Amino acid sequence: MRKLGAVAATGAVLALALAAWTRQPPPPAQGGGTVSGKVKFTGTKPTMPKIDMTEEPKCKAKYQGVPTDETVVVNANGTLANVFVYVKSGLPASYTASAPAGPVTLDQDGCRYHPHVLGIQVGQTLAIKNSDGILHNIKAKAKANRPFNISQPTVMTSNKTFDKPEVMVALECNVHGWMHAWLAVLPHPFFGVSGADGSFTLKGLPPGTYTIEAWHEKYGTQTATVTVAGSETKTADFSFAAK
Ligand SMILES: [Cu+2]
């Protein structure tokens, strides 16, 4: 019995040692803090120009009515969509984040970019997809990063990465003048885009005092200072006015 017990104990020690050995390296210094909020819109909602897709019947057929420009998208609840919200500063100097393994996809579908505003981490893959099967030519007007211009004549995907933070990189199509989108490249995962309800959430923040910036392509930027301790959730609301 004693011998068997000793064997079992040795086995348990070995199992523990193996578990320690196979354990993944610790993730970057993430915390449990959350900053969330809404982006309100005040004033008269502007009328966006209609996009005439007559020359691209394949794209035109994907819409019931006539699509409109997405520069200003005011939601039914009076909030503003497509606002990029991110941690502009305040992360500890020791903070590092490796790029997620999976790509961020930018889809060209119905001769529009989906999403219209997006974020990516430094080193992460941007998968640029042509779902339309007609010629698109995506141009990234990057300044900190290397600009590019890719012709996509058919259904295909092209991959790109960015090696420096940059807010914002303007994306446009050289074939379709109405096609434009905005890409932010960040050295951390603390960013989001206000959606159809105007809300955003930044999760996993280490404790600290942060400058949160909200960026909109027409209405510019606003900032808020938020202090997060432990695993608490703080609210940061923004409000953009018509002009
Ligand atoms: Cu195009």
Boltz pocket constraint, residues with backbone or C-beta under 6 A from the ligand:
constraints:
  - pocket:
      binder: B
      contacts: [[A, 111], [A, 135], [A, 136], [A, 137], [A, 173], [A, 174], [A, 175], [A, 176], [A, 179]]
      max_distance: 6.0
